[in-house]
Amino acid sequence: MQTIVIFIIGFLVGCGVAVTILRPKYIGILRVDTSDPDGPFIFLEASESIDFIASKKSVMLKVNLKNYISHN
């Protein structure tokens, strides 16, 4: 019985460590504005420096799709 409890506690601690380590690391936000009739525009709001971004092979961004210009 004690072995099962120790196994379950170890499994839960391992899952917590794995979730913390493997959590997606976003470097910024990609804002997409589709309200302009000239076409969609994208804006990058980076939370890291350009040198850091350029040194990576790939990066992850959150995407925010929003119409910033109201058409009344």
N, C-alpha and C positions, 0 to 999 in steps of 0.2 A: 504494500500500500504506500509506503514511504517513497519507494522508487517511482511510482506513478505520479505522485504529487511533485517530486523533484523534476521529473520529465516535463510535466505540464508547465511548471514555473519556468524552466529553461526554454521551452518552446515559446512561451509568451514574451520572455525577455528577448529572445532571438528575433521574433517578429517585430518587436518595437525597434530594435537596432536596425533591422533591414529596412523598415519603413523610413526611418530617419536618414539613412545613408542614401537610399535609392529615390528619395523625393525629387521631383523635377526641379531643376534650378533655372528659373527664368531670368534673363538678363535685361528685360525691359518689356515695353508694351508697343505693339504695332497697331496704330489707330487707323481705321479705314473710314473715310468720309465719302458716302455715295450720294450726297445731296446736291452736288454741283452738276449742272447739265453738261459741262465739258468732259465729264468722266469721273471715275473714282480717283481720289487722292489718298495716298498713304503717308503717315508720319511715324517716325521711330522715336520713342522716348526711352533712351537707354539708361540703365542704372549703373552700368559699368563703363570704364573708359574705352575709347576707340582702340587703343593698343591692346587691351585685354580681348576685345571682340575680334580684332584682326588676327590674334594669335591662335584662335580656336578654329577647328575644322568645321564645326557646326554649332549653332546656338539655338536656344528655345525662347520664343516670345509668346506672351499672352496677346490675344487678338481682341480688339475692342471695335466692333462695327457699330457706328453711330452716325446719324445725320446731324451735322453741326449747323447747317443753314436751314432755317425754317422757310417754307414756301407758303406765305399767306396770301 
